Amino acid sequence: MTNELQYKDCIEACLQTMNACNVCYVSCLKEYDIALLRECITLTRECADFCSFAAEAMTRMSPYASEICSLCVKMCEACADECKKHTQEHCQECAELCRRCANVCREMCCVA
């Protein structure tokens, strides 16, 4: 797989995850028992920012894209672990997309 195609797949995964994290973040803020979702709210907000930054770095063909994606992997995994703890559909979907993004970014880090 060429770096160009690898970046394309990774950028797409990051943007999808960013959107899922934003939906989860806003949805968690609307839940009845918000205190139980405090860590989820924090991590989804941070993960959305990391994914956005990683996508931007790859779009610019930054020489640091691989390192940025490596951090994105860690952030996505932490967010997925937290979201998986909650039963809300938005949390489960976010966890799934975070895991997928972590896997795609991990591949990009090793190939780029």
Secondary structure, 3 states (H helix, E strand, C coil): CCHHHHHHHHHHHHHHHHHHHHHHHHHHHCCCCHHHHHHHHHHHHHHHHHHHHHHHHHHCCCCCHHHHHHHHHHHHHHHHHHHHCCCCHHHHHHHHHHHHHHHHHHHHHHHC
